[in-house]
């Protein structure tokens, strides 16, 4: 995959994640709703499923809600979770590419043009971009890996935050999955949860997630 394809994939994931609605439409005219139900949402006038939650920022109920994302300006849920993961992965890859470019460029400039760099200020700007790239790598990388950990345990960020679901696998099981060290059970559970949460049948779909969830 060339660098152009990575930029295209990153932009596509961001665009689809930003434009795909993750919330459930309100039902203001439905008078047959049991308003005494414990899962009744009075703001949306509907009965929420167990994995559906109401977002106070969106003022909507979101199916399989994970968290509210400021990058996508909406909640991450069942309809756009795969785009969020794809965007986080591409953002991390592009951050690594940009940081490596600045790293080698800085090394060349230090070796050949030290005096000129002090005059022009190029070195300072490149070094700043280099440090900024490292920050983005840590942020996007930790974001992506943490959500893989949530998927392995079949949970969402919201459930982990409020301890609504027990963790089946700890850090050891997650590292076994990432490093591919005798992790048949972990792999089976991960792919099962991946299908359930993202709607995709293959993990490789993260590089080009389908616009519609598979039935």
PyMOL CGO cylinders between C-alpha atoms (Angstrom):
from pymol import cmd
from pymol.cgo import CYLINDER

trace = [
    CYLINDER, 0.00, 0.00, 0.00, 1.60, 3.26, -1.13, 0.3, 1, 1, 1, 1, 1, 1,
    CYLINDER, 1.60, 3.26, -1.13, 1.42, 6.53, 0.79, 0.3, 1, 1, 1, 1, 1, 1,
    CYLINDER, 1.42, 6.53, 0.79, -1.27, 7.86, -1.57, 0.3, 1, 1, 1, 1, 1, 1,
    CYLINDER, -1.27, 7.86, -1.57, -3.54, 4.92, -0.74, 0.3, 1, 1, 1, 1, 1, 1,
    CYLINDER, -3.54, 4.92, -0.74, -3.05, 5.57, 2.96, 0.3, 1, 1, 1, 1, 1, 1,
    CYLINDER, -3.05, 5.57, 2.96, -4.13, 9.19, 2.62, 0.3, 1, 1, 1, 1, 1, 1,
    CYLINDER, -4.13, 9.19, 2.62, -7.15, 8.13, 0.55, 0.3, 1, 1, 1, 1, 1, 1,
    CYLINDER, -7.15, 8.13, 0.55, -8.08, 5.47, 3.11, 0.3, 1, 1, 1, 1, 1, 1,
    CYLINDER, -8.08, 5.47, 3.11, -7.69, 7.93, 5.99, 0.3, 1, 1, 1, 1, 1, 1,
    CYLINDER, -7.69, 7.93, 5.99, -9.83, 10.59, 4.29, 0.3, 1, 1, 1, 1, 1, 1,
    CYLINDER, -9.83, 10.59, 4.29, -12.49, 8.02, 3.31, 0.3, 1, 1, 1, 1, 1, 1,
    CYLINDER, -12.49, 8.02, 3.31, -12.74, 6.65, 6.87, 0.3, 1, 1, 1, 1, 1, 1,
    CYLINDER, -12.74, 6.65, 6.87, -13.00, 10.15, 8.32, 0.3, 1, 1, 1, 1, 1, 1,
    CYLINDER, -13.00, 10.15, 8.32, -15.63, 11.20, 5.77, 0.3, 1, 1, 1, 1, 1, 1,
    CYLINDER, -15.63, 11.20, 5.77, -17.79, 8.09, 6.29, 0.3, 1, 1, 1, 1, 1, 1,
    CYLINDER, -17.79, 8.09, 6.29, -17.39, 8.27, 10.07, 0.3, 1, 1, 1, 1, 1, 1,
    CYLINDER, -17.39, 8.27, 10.07, -18.38, 11.94, 10.04, 0.3, 1, 1, 1, 1, 1, 1,
    CYLINDER, -18.38, 11.94, 10.04, -21.41, 11.56, 7.75, 0.3, 1, 1, 1, 1, 1, 1,
    CYLINDER, -21.41, 11.56, 7.75, -22.78, 8.17, 8.87, 0.3, 1, 1, 1, 1, 1, 1,
    CYLINDER, -22.78, 8.17, 8.87, -25.48, 8.65, 11.50, 0.3, 1, 1, 1, 1, 1, 1,
    CYLINDER, -25.48, 8.65, 11.50, -24.85, 6.57, 14.59, 0.3, 1, 1, 1, 1, 1, 1,
    CYLINDER, -24.85, 6.57, 14.59, -27.98, 7.55, 16.49, 0.3, 1, 1, 1, 1, 1, 1,
    CYLINDER, -27.98, 7.55, 16.49, -31.49, 6.11, 16.55, 0.3, 1, 1, 1, 1, 1, 1,
    CYLINDER, -31.49, 6.11, 16.55, -34.28, 8.32, 15.24, 0.3, 1, 1, 1, 1, 1, 1,
    CYLINDER, -34.28, 8.32, 15.24, -36.63, 9.71, 17.88, 0.3, 1, 1, 1, 1, 1, 1,
    CYLINDER, -36.63, 9.71, 17.88, -40.26, 8.61, 17.95, 0.3, 1, 1, 1, 1, 1, 1,
    CYLINDER, -40.26, 8.61, 17.95, -42.16, 11.66, 19.27, 0.3, 1, 1, 1, 1, 1, 1,
    CYLINDER, -42.16, 11.66, 19.27, -45.53, 10.52, 17.86, 0.3, 1, 1, 1, 1, 1, 1,
    CYLINDER, -45.53, 10.52, 17.86, -45.41, 6.93, 19.11, 0.3, 1, 1, 1, 1, 1, 1,
    CYLINDER, -45.41, 6.93, 19.11, -47.93, 6.80, 21.97, 0.3, 1, 1, 1, 1, 1, 1,
    CYLINDER, -47.93, 6.80, 21.97, -47.87, 3.01, 22.37, 0.3, 1, 1, 1, 1, 1, 1,
    CYLINDER, -47.87, 3.01, 22.37, -44.49, 3.08, 24.17, 0.3, 1, 1, 1, 1, 1, 1,
    CYLINDER, -44.49, 3.08, 24.17, -44.47, 1.69, 27.70, 0.3, 1, 1, 1, 1, 1, 1,
    CYLINDER, -44.47, 1.69, 27.70, -43.19, 4.73, 29.58, 0.3, 1, 1, 1, 1, 1, 1,
    CYLINDER, -43.19, 4.73, 29.58, -42.85, 2.76, 32.80, 0.3, 1, 1, 1, 1, 1, 1,
    CYLINDER, -42.85, 2.76, 32.80, -40.25, 0.45, 31.26, 0.3, 1, 1, 1, 1, 1, 1,
    CYLINDER, -40.25, 0.45, 31.26, -36.88, 0.67, 33.03, 0.3, 1, 1, 1, 1, 1, 1,
    CYLINDER, -36.88, 0.67, 33.03, -35.11, 1.17, 29.68, 0.3, 1, 1, 1, 1, 1, 1,
    CYLINDER, -35.11, 1.17, 29.68, -37.47, 3.90, 28.51, 0.3, 1, 1, 1, 1, 1, 1,
    CYLINDER, -37.47, 3.90, 28.51, -35.80, 7.10, 27.25, 0.3, 1, 1, 1, 1, 1, 1,
    CYLINDER, -35.80, 7.10, 27.25, -38.09, 10.07, 27.68, 0.3, 1, 1, 1, 1, 1, 1,
    CYLINDER, -38.09, 10.07, 27.68, -35.92, 12.35, 25.50, 0.3, 1, 1, 1, 1, 1, 1,
    CYLINDER, -35.92, 12.35, 25.50, -36.19, 10.03, 22.46, 0.3, 1, 1, 1, 1, 1, 1,
    CYLINDER, -36.19, 10.03, 22.46, -39.49, 8.36, 23.44, 0.3, 1, 1, 1, 1, 1, 1,
    CYLINDER, -39.49, 8.36, 23.44, -38.28, 4.81, 22.83, 0.3, 1, 1, 1, 1, 1, 1,
    CYLINDER, -38.28, 4.81, 22.83, -37.27, 1.65, 24.68, 0.3, 1, 1, 1, 1, 1, 1,
    CYLINDER, -37.27, 1.65, 24.68, -33.51, 1.26, 24.64, 0.3, 1, 1, 1, 1, 1, 1,
    CYLINDER, -33.51, 1.26, 24.64, -31.77, -2.06, 24.05, 0.3, 1, 1, 1, 1, 1, 1,
    CYLINDER, -31.77, -2.06, 24.05, -29.23, -3.21, 26.65, 0.3, 1, 1, 1, 1, 1, 1,
    CYLINDER, -29.23, -3.21, 26.65, -26.29, -1.84, 24.65, 0.3, 1, 1, 1, 1, 1, 1,
    CYLINDER, -26.29, -1.84, 24.65, -28.09, 1.38, 23.64, 0.3, 1, 1, 1, 1, 1, 1,
    CYLINDER, -28.09, 1.38, 23.64, -27.35, 4.54, 25.59, 0.3, 1, 1, 1, 1, 1, 1,
    CYLINDER, -27.35, 4.54, 25.59, -28.49, 8.14, 25.47, 0.3, 1, 1, 1, 1, 1, 1,
    CYLINDER, -28.49, 8.14, 25.47, -25.79, 10.72, 24.75, 0.3, 1, 1, 1, 1, 1, 1,
    CYLINDER, -25.79, 10.72, 24.75, -26.29, 14.02, 26.54, 0.3, 1, 1, 1, 1, 1, 1,
    CYLINDER, -26.29, 14.02, 26.54, -24.16, 15.87, 23.99, 0.3, 1, 1, 1, 1, 1, 1,
    CYLINDER, -24.16, 15.87, 23.99, -25.93, 14.48, 20.90, 0.3, 1, 1, 1, 1, 1, 1,
    CYLINDER, -25.93, 14.48, 20.90, -29.30, 14.37, 22.67, 0.3, 1, 1, 1, 1, 1, 1,
    CYLINDER, -29.30, 14.37, 22.67, -29.93, 11.06, 20.89, 0.3, 1, 1, 1, 1, 1, 1,
    CYLINDER, -29.93, 11.06, 20.89, -29.89, 7.37, 21.72, 0.3, 1, 1, 1, 1, 1, 1,
    CYLINDER, -29.89, 7.37, 21.72, -26.99, 5.49, 20.10, 0.3, 1, 1, 1, 1, 1, 1,
    CYLINDER, -26.99, 5.49, 20.10, -27.02, 1.77, 19.29, 0.3, 1, 1, 1, 1, 1, 1,
    CYLINDER, -27.02, 1.77, 19.29, -24.01, -0.01, 20.85, 0.3, 1, 1, 1, 1, 1, 1,
    CYLINDER, -24.01, -0.01, 20.85, -22.60, 3.33, 21.98, 0.3, 1, 1, 1, 1, 1, 1,
    CYLINDER, -22.60, 3.33, 21.98, -18.85, 3.41, 22.58, 0.3, 1, 1, 1, 1, 1, 1,
    CYLINDER, -18.85, 3.41, 22.58, -18.10, 7.07, 23.27, 0.3, 1, 1, 1, 1, 1, 1,
    CYLINDER, -18.10, 7.07, 23.27, -18.70, 10.60, 22.00, 0.3, 1, 1, 1, 1, 1, 1,
    CYLINDER, -18.70, 10.60, 22.00, -16.01, 11.52, 19.47, 0.3, 1, 1, 1, 1, 1, 1,
    CYLINDER, -16.01, 11.52, 19.47, -15.07, 15.16, 18.99, 0.3, 1, 1, 1, 1, 1, 1,
    CYLINDER, -15.07, 15.16, 18.99, -13.21, 14.34, 15.75, 0.3, 1, 1, 1, 1, 1, 1,
    CYLINDER, -13.21, 14.34, 15.75, -16.39, 13.01, 14.13, 0.3, 1, 1, 1, 1, 1, 1,
    CYLINDER, -16.39, 13.01, 14.13, -18.61, 15.50, 15.98, 0.3, 1, 1, 1, 1, 1, 1,
    CYLINDER, -18.61, 15.50, 15.98, -20.97, 12.70, 17.02, 0.3, 1, 1, 1, 1, 1, 1,
    CYLINDER, -20.97, 12.70, 17.02, -21.11, 9.47, 18.97, 0.3, 1, 1, 1, 1, 1, 1,
    CYLINDER, -21.11, 9.47, 18.97, -19.28, 6.32, 17.93, 0.3, 1, 1, 1, 1, 1, 1,
    CYLINDER, -19.28, 6.32, 17.93, -21.68, 3.39, 17.75, 0.3, 1, 1, 1, 1, 1, 1,
    CYLINDER, -21.68, 3.39, 17.75, -22.56, 0.34, 15.71, 0.3, 1, 1, 1, 1, 1, 1,
    CYLINDER, -22.56, 0.34, 15.71, -23.03, 2.25, 12.45, 0.3, 1, 1, 1, 1, 1, 1,
    CYLINDER, -23.03, 2.25, 12.45, -19.68, 4.08, 12.40, 0.3, 1, 1, 1, 1, 1, 1,
    CYLINDER, -19.68, 4.08, 12.40, -17.39, 2.21, 14.80, 0.3, 1, 1, 1, 1, 1, 1,
    CYLINDER, -17.39, 2.21, 14.80, -15.50, 0.51, 11.95, 0.3, 1, 1, 1, 1, 1, 1,
    CYLINDER, -15.50, 0.51, 11.95, -14.76, 3.90, 10.37, 0.3, 1, 1, 1, 1, 1, 1,
    CYLINDER, -14.76, 3.90, 10.37, -13.42, 5.21, 13.68, 0.3, 1, 1, 1, 1, 1, 1,
    CYLINDER, -13.42, 5.21, 13.68, -11.04, 2.24, 14.02, 0.3, 1, 1, 1, 1, 1, 1,
    CYLINDER, -11.04, 2.24, 14.02, -9.90, 2.57, 10.41, 0.3, 1, 1, 1, 1, 1, 1,
    CYLINDER, -9.90, 2.57, 10.41, -9.29, 6.30, 10.84, 0.3, 1, 1, 1, 1, 1, 1,
    CYLINDER, -9.29, 6.30, 10.84, -7.28, 5.75, 14.05, 0.3, 1, 1, 1, 1, 1, 1,
    CYLINDER, -7.28, 5.75, 14.05, -5.12, 3.13, 12.32, 0.3, 1, 1, 1, 1, 1, 1,
    CYLINDER, -5.12, 3.13, 12.32, -4.46, 5.27, 9.24, 0.3, 1, 1, 1, 1, 1, 1,
    CYLINDER, -4.46, 5.27, 9.24, -3.75, 8.33, 11.40, 0.3, 1, 1, 1, 1, 1, 1,
    CYLINDER, -3.75, 8.33, 11.40, -1.15, 6.32, 13.34, 0.3, 1, 1, 1, 1, 1, 1,
    CYLINDER, -1.15, 6.32, 13.34, 0.48, 4.98, 10.14, 0.3, 1, 1, 1, 1, 1, 1,
    CYLINDER, 0.48, 4.98, 10.14, 0.64, 8.45, 8.57, 0.3, 1, 1, 1, 1, 1, 1,
    CYLINDER, 0.64, 8.45, 8.57, 2.04, 9.91, 11.80, 0.3, 1, 1, 1, 1, 1, 1,
    CYLINDER, 2.04, 9.91, 11.80, 4.81, 7.30, 11.73, 0.3, 1, 1, 1, 1, 1, 1,
    CYLINDER, 4.81, 7.30, 11.73, 5.55, 8.09, 8.08, 0.3, 1, 1, 1, 1, 1, 1,
    CYLINDER, 5.55, 8.09, 8.08, 5.70, 11.86, 8.69, 0.3, 1, 1, 1, 1, 1, 1,
    CYLINDER, 5.70, 11.86, 8.69, 7.84, 11.46, 11.79, 0.3, 1, 1, 1, 1, 1, 1,
    CYLINDER, 7.84, 11.46, 11.79, 10.34, 9.21, 10.00, 0.3, 1, 1, 1, 1, 1, 1,
    CYLINDER, 10.34, 9.21, 10.00, 10.53, 11.73, 7.14, 0.3, 1, 1, 1, 1, 1, 1,
    CYLINDER, 10.53, 11.73, 7.14, 11.30, 14.56, 9.59, 0.3, 1, 1, 1, 1, 1, 1,
    CYLINDER, 11.30, 14.56, 9.59, 13.79, 12.35, 11.44, 0.3, 1, 1, 1, 1, 1, 1,
    CYLINDER, 13.79, 12.35, 11.44, 15.89, 11.57, 8.36, 0.3, 1, 1, 1, 1, 1, 1,
    CYLINDER, 15.89, 11.57, 8.36, 15.55, 15.12, 7.08, 0.3, 1, 1, 1, 1, 1, 1,
    CYLINDER, 15.55, 15.12, 7.08, 16.79, 16.53, 10.37, 0.3, 1, 1, 1, 1, 1, 1,
    CYLINDER, 16.79, 16.53, 10.37, 19.75, 14.15, 10.35, 0.3, 1, 1, 1, 1, 1, 1,
    CYLINDER, 19.75, 14.15, 10.35, 20.75, 15.27, 6.84, 0.3, 1, 1, 1, 1, 1, 1,
    CYLINDER, 20.75, 15.27, 6.84, 20.41, 18.93, 7.71, 0.3, 1, 1, 1, 1, 1, 1,
    CYLINDER, 20.41, 18.93, 7.71, 22.42, 18.55, 10.90, 0.3, 1, 1, 1, 1, 1, 1,
    CYLINDER, 22.42, 18.55, 10.90, 25.20, 16.80, 8.98, 0.3, 1, 1, 1, 1, 1, 1,
    CYLINDER, 25.20, 16.80, 8.98, 25.41, 19.19, 6.03, 0.3, 1, 1, 1, 1, 1, 1,
    CYLINDER, 25.41, 19.19, 6.03, 23.85, 22.55, 6.77, 0.3, 1, 1, 1, 1, 1, 1,
    CYLINDER, 23.85, 22.55, 6.77, 24.29, 23.35, 10.44, 0.3, 1, 1, 1, 1, 1, 1,
    CYLINDER, 24.29, 23.35, 10.44, 25.29, 26.97, 9.91, 0.3, 1, 1, 1, 1, 1, 1,
    CYLINDER, 25.29, 26.97, 9.91, 22.60, 27.64, 7.33, 0.3, 1, 1, 1, 1, 1, 1,
    CYLINDER, 22.60, 27.64, 7.33, 19.93, 26.05, 9.50, 0.3, 1, 1, 1, 1, 1, 1,
    CYLINDER, 19.93, 26.05, 9.50, 20.68, 28.36, 12.40, 0.3, 1, 1, 1, 1, 1, 1,
    CYLINDER, 20.68, 28.36, 12.40, 20.10, 31.29, 10.05, 0.3, 1, 1, 1, 1, 1, 1,
    CYLINDER, 20.10, 31.29, 10.05, 17.00, 30.07, 8.24, 0.3, 1, 1, 1, 1, 1, 1,
    CYLINDER, 17.00, 30.07, 8.24, 15.21, 28.38, 11.14, 0.3, 1, 1, 1, 1, 1, 1,
    CYLINDER, 15.21, 28.38, 11.14, 14.41, 25.27, 9.09, 0.3, 1, 1, 1, 1, 1, 1,
    CYLINDER, 14.41, 25.27, 9.09, 15.92, 23.02, 11.71, 0.3, 1, 1, 1, 1, 1, 1,
    CYLINDER, 15.92, 23.02, 11.71, 13.64, 24.40, 14.45, 0.3, 1, 1, 1, 1, 1, 1,
    CYLINDER, 13.64, 24.40, 14.45, 10.50, 23.90, 12.38, 0.3, 1, 1, 1, 1, 1, 1,
    CYLINDER, 10.50, 23.90, 12.38, 11.45, 20.37, 11.35, 0.3, 1, 1, 1, 1, 1, 1,
    CYLINDER, 11.45, 20.37, 11.35, 12.35, 19.44, 14.92, 0.3, 1, 1, 1, 1, 1, 1,
    CYLINDER, 12.35, 19.44, 14.92, 9.00, 20.78, 16.11, 0.3, 1, 1, 1, 1, 1, 1,
    CYLINDER, 9.00, 20.78, 16.11, 7.18, 18.67, 13.48, 0.3, 1, 1, 1, 1, 1, 1,
    CYLINDER, 7.18, 18.67, 13.48, 9.25, 15.69, 14.57, 0.3, 1, 1, 1, 1, 1, 1,
    CYLINDER, 9.25, 15.69, 14.57, 8.18, 16.08, 18.21, 0.3, 1, 1, 1, 1, 1, 1,
    CYLINDER, 8.18, 16.08, 18.21, 4.58, 16.69, 17.14, 0.3, 1, 1, 1, 1, 1, 1,
    CYLINDER, 4.58, 16.69, 17.14, 4.68, 13.49, 15.10, 0.3, 1, 1, 1, 1, 1, 1,
    CYLINDER, 4.68, 13.49, 15.10, 5.86, 11.51, 18.12, 0.3, 1, 1, 1, 1, 1, 1,
    CYLINDER, 5.86, 11.51, 18.12, 2.94, 12.86, 20.15, 0.3, 1, 1, 1, 1, 1, 1,
    CYLINDER, 2.94, 12.86, 20.15, 0.47, 11.87, 17.41, 0.3, 1, 1, 1, 1, 1, 1,
    CYLINDER, 0.47, 11.87, 17.41, 2.00, 8.38, 17.20, 0.3, 1, 1, 1, 1, 1, 1,
    CYLINDER, 2.00, 8.38, 17.20, 1.55, 7.85, 20.94, 0.3, 1, 1, 1, 1, 1, 1,
    CYLINDER, 1.55, 7.85, 20.94, -1.99, 9.25, 20.89, 0.3, 1, 1, 1, 1, 1, 1,
    CYLINDER, -1.99, 9.25, 20.89, -3.35, 7.44, 17.83, 0.3, 1, 1, 1, 1, 1, 1,
    CYLINDER, -3.35, 7.44, 17.83, -1.43, 4.23, 18.57, 0.3, 1, 1, 1, 1, 1, 1,
    CYLINDER, -1.43, 4.23, 18.57, -2.70, 3.98, 22.14, 0.3, 1, 1, 1, 1, 1, 1,
    CYLINDER, -2.70, 3.98, 22.14, -6.21, 4.87, 20.94, 0.3, 1, 1, 1, 1, 1, 1,
    CYLINDER, -6.21, 4.87, 20.94, -6.21, 2.10, 18.35, 0.3, 1, 1, 1, 1, 1, 1,
    CYLINDER, -6.21, 2.10, 18.35, -4.70, -0.56, 20.63, 0.3, 1, 1, 1, 1, 1, 1,
    CYLINDER, -4.70, -0.56, 20.63, -7.04, 0.27, 23.50, 0.3, 1, 1, 1, 1, 1, 1,
    CYLINDER, -7.04, 0.27, 23.50, -10.06, -0.28, 21.27, 0.3, 1, 1, 1, 1, 1, 1,
    CYLINDER, -10.06, -0.28, 21.27, -8.66, -3.59, 20.06, 0.3, 1, 1, 1, 1, 1, 1,
    CYLINDER, -8.66, -3.59, 20.06, -8.47, -4.53, 23.73, 0.3, 1, 1, 1, 1, 1, 1,
    CYLINDER, -8.47, -4.53, 23.73, -12.12, -3.53, 24.21, 0.3, 1, 1, 1, 1, 1, 1,
    CYLINDER, -12.12, -3.53, 24.21, -13.13, -5.67, 21.23, 0.3, 1, 1, 1, 1, 1, 1,
    CYLINDER, -13.13, -5.67, 21.23, -11.18, -8.66, 22.56, 0.3, 1, 1, 1, 1, 1, 1,
    CYLINDER, -11.18, -8.66, 22.56, -13.26, -8.46, 25.74, 0.3, 1, 1, 1, 1, 1, 1,
    CYLINDER, -13.26, -8.46, 25.74, -16.48, -7.82, 23.82, 0.3, 1, 1, 1, 1, 1, 1,
    CYLINDER, -16.48, -7.82, 23.82, -17.01, -4.49, 25.53, 0.3, 1, 1, 1, 1, 1, 1,
    CYLINDER, -17.01, -4.49, 25.53, -17.11, -0.81, 24.70, 0.3, 1, 1, 1, 1, 1, 1,
    CYLINDER, -17.11, -0.81, 24.70, -15.21, 2.15, 26.14, 0.3, 1, 1, 1, 1, 1, 1,
    CYLINDER, -15.21, 2.15, 26.14, -18.37, 3.20, 27.98, 0.3, 1, 1, 1, 1, 1, 1,
    CYLINDER, -18.37, 3.20, 27.98, -18.77, -0.22, 29.59, 0.3, 1, 1, 1, 1, 1, 1,
    CYLINDER, -18.77, -0.22, 29.59, -15.12, -0.33, 30.63, 0.3, 1, 1, 1, 1, 1, 1,
    CYLINDER, -15.12, -0.33, 30.63, -15.31, 3.21, 32.04, 0.3, 1, 1, 1, 1, 1, 1,
    CYLINDER, -15.31, 3.21, 32.04, -18.28, 2.41, 34.27, 0.3, 1, 1, 1, 1, 1, 1,
    CYLINDER, -18.28, 2.41, 34.27, -17.32, -1.25, 34.94, 0.3, 1, 1, 1, 1, 1, 1,
    CYLINDER, -17.32, -1.25, 34.94, -20.56, -2.52, 33.39, 0.3, 1, 1, 1, 1, 1, 1,
    CYLINDER, -20.56, -2.52, 33.39, -18.96, -5.67, 31.99, 0.3, 1, 1, 1, 1, 1, 1,
    CYLINDER, -18.96, -5.67, 31.99, -16.31, -7.94, 33.46, 0.3, 1, 1, 1, 1, 1, 1,
    CYLINDER, -16.31, -7.94, 33.46, -13.05, -8.39, 31.55, 0.3, 1, 1, 1, 1, 1, 1,
    CYLINDER, -13.05, -8.39, 31.55, -12.39, -11.89, 30.29, 0.3, 1, 1, 1, 1, 1, 1,
    CYLINDER, -12.39, -11.89, 30.29, -8.87, -11.14, 29.11, 0.3, 1, 1, 1, 1, 1, 1,
    CYLINDER, -8.87, -11.14, 29.11, -6.25, -9.03, 30.80, 0.3, 1, 1, 1, 1, 1, 1,
    CYLINDER, -6.25, -9.03, 30.80, -3.08, -7.48, 29.45, 0.3, 1, 1, 1, 1, 1, 1,
    CYLINDER, -3.08, -7.48, 29.45, -1.41, -10.89, 29.08, 0.3, 1, 1, 1, 1, 1, 1,
    CYLINDER, -1.41, -10.89, 29.08, -4.16, -12.21, 26.81, 0.3, 1, 1, 1, 1, 1, 1,
    CYLINDER, -4.16, -12.21, 26.81, -4.13, -9.02, 24.75, 0.3, 1, 1, 1, 1, 1, 1,
    CYLINDER, -4.13, -9.02, 24.75, -0.35, -9.16, 24.25, 0.3, 1, 1, 1, 1, 1, 1,
    CYLINDER, -0.35, -9.16, 24.25, -0.67, -12.80, 23.21, 0.3, 1, 1, 1, 1, 1, 1,
    CYLINDER, -0.67, -12.80, 23.21, -3.18, -11.75, 20.57, 0.3, 1, 1, 1, 1, 1, 1,
    CYLINDER, -3.18, -11.75, 20.57, -1.04, -8.89, 19.26, 0.3, 1, 1, 1, 1, 1, 1,
    CYLINDER, -1.04, -8.89, 19.26, 2.17, -10.94, 19.24, 0.3, 1, 1, 1, 1, 1, 1,
    CYLINDER, 2.17, -10.94, 19.24, 0.42, -14.08, 17.94, 0.3, 1, 1, 1, 1, 1, 1,
    CYLINDER, 0.42, -14.08, 17.94, 1.77, -16.30, 20.72, 0.3, 1, 1, 1, 1, 1, 1,
    CYLINDER, 1.77, -16.30, 20.72, -0.40, -19.44, 20.99, 0.3, 1, 1, 1, 1, 1, 1,
    CYLINDER, -0.40, -19.44, 20.99, -3.63, -17.46, 21.14, 0.3, 1, 1, 1, 1, 1, 1,
    CYLINDER, -3.63, -17.46, 21.14, -6.19, -19.59, 19.31, 0.3, 1, 1, 1, 1, 1, 1,
    CYLINDER, -6.19, -19.59, 19.31, -8.96, -18.90, 21.82, 0.3, 1, 1, 1, 1, 1, 1,
    CYLINDER, -8.96, -18.90, 21.82, -8.15, -15.18, 21.96, 0.3, 1, 1, 1, 1, 1, 1,
    CYLINDER, -8.15, -15.18, 21.96, -8.20, -14.97, 18.16, 0.3, 1, 1, 1, 1, 1, 1,
    CYLINDER, -8.20, -14.97, 18.16, -11.56, -16.76, 17.92, 0.3, 1, 1, 1, 1, 1, 1,
    CYLINDER, -11.56, -16.76, 17.92, -13.12, -14.50, 20.55, 0.3, 1, 1, 1, 1, 1, 1,
    CYLINDER, -13.12, -14.50, 20.55, -11.66, -11.39, 18.94, 0.3, 1, 1, 1, 1, 1, 1,
    CYLINDER, -11.66, -11.39, 18.94, -12.99, -12.23, 15.46, 0.3, 1, 1, 1, 1, 1, 1,
    CYLINDER, -12.99, -12.23, 15.46, -16.37, -13.14, 16.92, 0.3, 1, 1, 1, 1, 1, 1,
    CYLINDER, -16.37, -13.14, 16.92, -16.60, -9.81, 18.75, 0.3, 1, 1, 1, 1, 1, 1,
    CYLINDER, -16.60, -9.81, 18.75, -15.19, -7.98, 15.71, 0.3, 1, 1, 1, 1, 1, 1,
    CYLINDER, -15.19, -7.98, 15.71, -18.08, -9.32, 13.61, 0.3, 1, 1, 1, 1, 1, 1,
    CYLINDER, -18.08, -9.32, 13.61, -20.63, -8.44, 16.27, 0.3, 1, 1, 1, 1, 1, 1,
    CYLINDER, -20.63, -8.44, 16.27, -19.37, -4.93, 17.03, 0.3, 1, 1, 1, 1, 1, 1,
    CYLINDER, -19.37, -4.93, 17.03, -18.24, -3.69, 13.62, 0.3, 1, 1, 1, 1, 1, 1,
    CYLINDER, -18.24, -3.69, 13.62, -20.44, -5.77, 11.33, 0.3, 1, 1, 1, 1, 1, 1,
    CYLINDER, -20.44, -5.77, 11.33, -17.38, -6.83, 9.30, 0.3, 1, 1, 1, 1, 1, 1,
    CYLINDER, -17.38, -6.83, 9.30, -16.47, -10.49, 8.80, 0.3, 1, 1, 1, 1, 1, 1,
    CYLINDER, -16.47, -10.49, 8.80, -12.72, -9.98, 8.35, 0.3, 1, 1, 1, 1, 1, 1,
    CYLINDER, -12.72, -9.98, 8.35, -10.23, -7.92, 10.37, 0.3, 1, 1, 1, 1, 1, 1,
    CYLINDER, -10.23, -7.92, 10.37, -8.49, -6.88, 7.12, 0.3, 1, 1, 1, 1, 1, 1,
    CYLINDER, -8.49, -6.88, 7.12, -11.61, -4.87, 6.29, 0.3, 1, 1, 1, 1, 1, 1,
    CYLINDER, -11.61, -4.87, 6.29, -10.23, -2.24, 8.64, 0.3, 1, 1, 1, 1, 1, 1,
    CYLINDER, -10.23, -2.24, 8.64, -8.12, -0.95, 5.74, 0.3, 1, 1, 1, 1, 1, 1,
    CYLINDER, -8.12, -0.95, 5.74, -11.23, -0.39, 3.62, 0.3, 1, 1, 1, 1, 1, 1,
    CYLINDER, -11.23, -0.39, 3.62, -14.40, -0.78, 5.72, 0.3, 1, 1, 1, 1, 1, 1,
    CYLINDER, -14.40, -0.78, 5.72, -17.66, -1.28, 3.84, 0.3, 1, 1, 1, 1, 1, 1,
    CYLINDER, -17.66, -1.28, 3.84, -20.05, 1.65, 3.70, 0.3, 1, 1, 1, 1, 1, 1,
    CYLINDER, -20.05, 1.65, 3.70, -22.92, -0.59, 4.82, 0.3, 1, 1, 1, 1, 1, 1,
    CYLINDER, -22.92, -0.59, 4.82, -22.90, -3.12, 7.64, 0.3, 1, 1, 1, 1, 1, 1,
    CYLINDER, -22.90, -3.12, 7.64, -23.14, -6.69, 6.46, 0.3, 1, 1, 1, 1, 1, 1,
    CYLINDER, -23.14, -6.69, 6.46, -26.41, -8.38, 7.31, 0.3, 1, 1, 1, 1, 1, 1,
]
cmd.load_cgo(trace, "trace")
